[in-house]
Amino acid sequence: MKKGWRVISFSMGMALVLSGCAGGWWTGAAAKNGEFRFSDHRFTARCFDTFGCRVDYNNMYVVKKDDEVRSDAMQKGDLDWFSGYVLGIENFPAPAHATWKSLDGATHTADIDMASIFRRQVILHNVPIEDIAENVKPHSPAIVLIINDRELSVYMKPFIRLKKPAIPGNPRSDFNNDIVLAYRKVF
């Protein structure tokens, strides 16, 4: 009999996890004021107009470029395409560590403390409260670190469900994932 209860408990627990009910980071009350807390995130980093750019986060190189090769220049619209390629990172590992040379040959080093930047652990977004779908748990946000010559920026790219499509007539546009600047430093 005890073994049967363990199987049922395990099955019910898995059903809750798979349905998205696990974890205490999201509540309907938080959604009412437009704030969604997050306990894990995705991450990616990109370097533009740099030499030898390296970004280490969560004990892995996310970017590791050759010292002699100049990275591409940033193009208009590049930010729209970035999302987190490293998935399921619990908030927050040690600071990201970045090293690079700017176009003028100066060497730069930075430790980027995501725990400090996102200390409230609230998803950053620009969606009006009245447009947010009710009773829907948002996806884990992406944190995007960009190094562009002498400028280091950290963005959040959320995935917020909307009550109705953003593009009328397109049912697949019922979300907002506009990238939001969280931190910027010029070296």
Secondary structure, DSSP 8 states (H G I E B T S, - for coil): -HHHHHHHHHHHHHHHHHHT--SSS--HHHHHTT--B-SEEEEEEEEES-EEEEEEETTEEEEE--TTSB-----TTHHHH---SEEEEES--S-EEEEEE-TTS-EEEEEE-HHHHTTT-B------GGGB-TT------EEEEEEETTEEEEEEE--EEBSS-SSTT-GGG-EE---EEEEEEE-
